[in-house]
């Protein structure tokens, strides 16, 4: 078998395991932090996404961890859209007013 197609040895995988565990833990922590940050911001706006959750299994194979926003009633989504729209407009106005 050419070297490029040879599977990694078990000993090599065992040596890499601590690094992989740290990467997975960091990805999961980032997903949880993002979930908490969004939940906190939504709480300020009086919005709750009941299914909001860090998906800590999503990235174990891909390395990309996700935050599941879940489902929400249409009225909640409309309020969320309004809050995002106001925030985007305020940020755009700040950028236009900034010198430079």
C-alpha positions in Angstrom: 0.0 0.0 0.0 1.4 3.5 -0.8 2.1 5.6 2.3 -0.6 8.1 1.4 -3.4 5.4 1.6 -2.1 3.5 4.6 -4.3 3.9 7.6 -2.7 5.5 10.7 -1.1 3.1 13.2 -2.9 2.5 16.5 0.1 3.8 18.4 -0.1 7.1 16.4 -3.8 7.4 17.1 -3.2 6.8 20.8 -0.5 9.6 20.8 -2.9 12.0 19.1 -5.9 11.2 21.4 -5.1 13.8 24.0 -4.9 16.5 21.4 -8.2 15.4 19.8 -9.9 15.3 23.2 -8.7 18.9 23.9 -10.0 20.0 20.5 -13.4 18.3 21.0 -13.6 19.8 24.5 -12.8 23.3 23.2 -15.4 22.9 20.4 -18.1 21.8 22.9 -17.2 24.6 25.2 -17.5 27.2 22.4 -20.9 25.8 21.4 -22.1 26.0 25.0 -20.8 29.5 25.4 -22.5 30.6 22.2 -25.7 29.0 23.4 -25.5 30.9 26.7 -24.6 34.2 25.0 -27.6 33.9 22.7 -30.0 32.9 25.5 -28.8 35.8 27.6 -29.3 38.3 24.7 -32.7 36.9 23.9 -33.7 37.1 27.6 -32.9 40.9 27.6 -35.3 41.1 24.6 -37.9 39.0 26.4 -37.6 36.1 23.9 -37.1 32.5 24.8 -36.2 29.8 22.3 -37.3 26.7 24.3 -35.2 24.2 22.2 -32.0 26.3 22.1 -29.1 23.9 22.9 -25.5 23.3 22.1 -25.2 20.2 20.0 -22.1 18.7 21.6 -22.1 15.6 19.4 -22.3 17.4 16.0 -18.6 18.1 15.8 -17.1 14.8 17.0 -16.5 13.7 13.4 -16.5 16.9 11.5 -14.8 19.2 14.1 -17.6 21.8 13.6 -19.8 22.0 16.6 -23.3 23.5 16.2 -25.9 25.3 18.3 -29.4 24.1 17.6 -31.8 27.0 17.6 -34.8 24.5 17.6 -38.3 25.3 16.7 -40.3 28.4 17.8 -43.8 29.7 17.4 -44.3 32.2 14.5 -44.9 35.1 16.9 -41.6 34.4 18.7 -39.8 34.3 15.4 -41.4 37.6 14.3 -40.3 39.2 17.6 -36.8 37.8 17.1 -36.6 39.1 13.5 -37.7 42.6 14.8 -35.0 42.6 17.5 -32.3 41.5 15.0 -33.5 44.2 12.5 -33.4 46.9 15.1 -29.9 45.8 16.3 -28.6 45.7 12.7 -30.0 49.2 12.0 -28.4 50.5 15.1 -25.1 49.0 14.3 -25.3 50.3 10.7 -26.0 53.8 12.1 -23.0 53.6 14.4 -20.7 52.7 11.6 -22.0 55.6 9.5 -21.5 58.0 12.4 -18.0 56.8 13.3 -15.2 59.0 12.0 -12.8 57.5 9.7 
